[in-house]
């Protein structure tokens, strides 16, 4: 991780969604930088903290449990912090077709709760999480931050709504915000619903790989790079009020990705498409490839891992945690 003059040791930070995939990595990076770190994780009756349960930094994190859609609990979590990293969200695209109201409640109303609490308590910075899915299928590539937004799934529509709320709080109330827009993040701890863990676990357990549409392209970011992009967004005064892509500027089709992973694993497989896994035709995002010049200019950020390097790290980690996955079940 690059050094910075920003004094994280003097900062108290909150990460919402800290028990999740990207959130847990970000939380660990913040602790390593010396920040006084508070984690907001979803309450469960089992008292679990998601990926923080097994984190080596667990003892160094103040954990608050709750629901991002609960305004009072969010207000309690934000109280007294300098920087809020807002990652809590429902993210599964296929599930959003079945439960769109829950995405509105979590992604839009939850973001509103964070923004209101940040405004009321006078935080120094809110770093909000967007997604490349808000662009829909690319009208041109590489996709820069001025690309039109298209709600091609209930998930992406709610993320557009959240992004616009963040924009409105900056323009209306001068809340110091930065919106980071990661393209497809992958790496250790990613859920079984995502394409890369699906490919890797199937390669480890069966002769053939079964996926959805094989032709769409994606721009894949290794999770440590994405998490560091959030930190860079919090450090940069130039970034306030901006939306910034986090991407590599390189794309690969899902079919070619599957073959690449199989090659890295020295595994000969067949790759086929299954109707159940294919999005509705007008909902499919056919091409995503980031323009990342603004990230370089405003955040002094660019990815540090090549796709092959990140995939190998992910393969190794999943190989050690295969029991956490169910490769024979299509997870939405």
CORNOR-V295850 format. One line per field, one symbol per residue. ss: DSSP state (~ for helix, > for strand, _ for the rest). A space follows every 10 residues. Layout:
ss->???
This chain:
ss->_______~~~ _>>>>>____ ~~~~~~~~~~ ~~~__>>>>> >>_______~ ~~~~___~~~ >>>>>>____ ~~~~~~~~__ __>>>>____ __~~~~~~_~ ~~~~~~~~~~ ~~~~~~~~~~ ~___>>>>>_ _~~~~_____ __>_______ ___~~~~~~~ ~~~~~~~~~~ ~~~___>>>> >>_>>>____ ____~~~~~~ ~~~~~__>>> >_____>>_> >>~~~~~~~~ ~~~~~_____ __>>>>____ _>>~~~~~~~ ~~~~_____> >>>_~~~___ ~~~___>__> __~~~~~~~_ ______~~~~ ~~~~~~~~~~ _~~~______ __
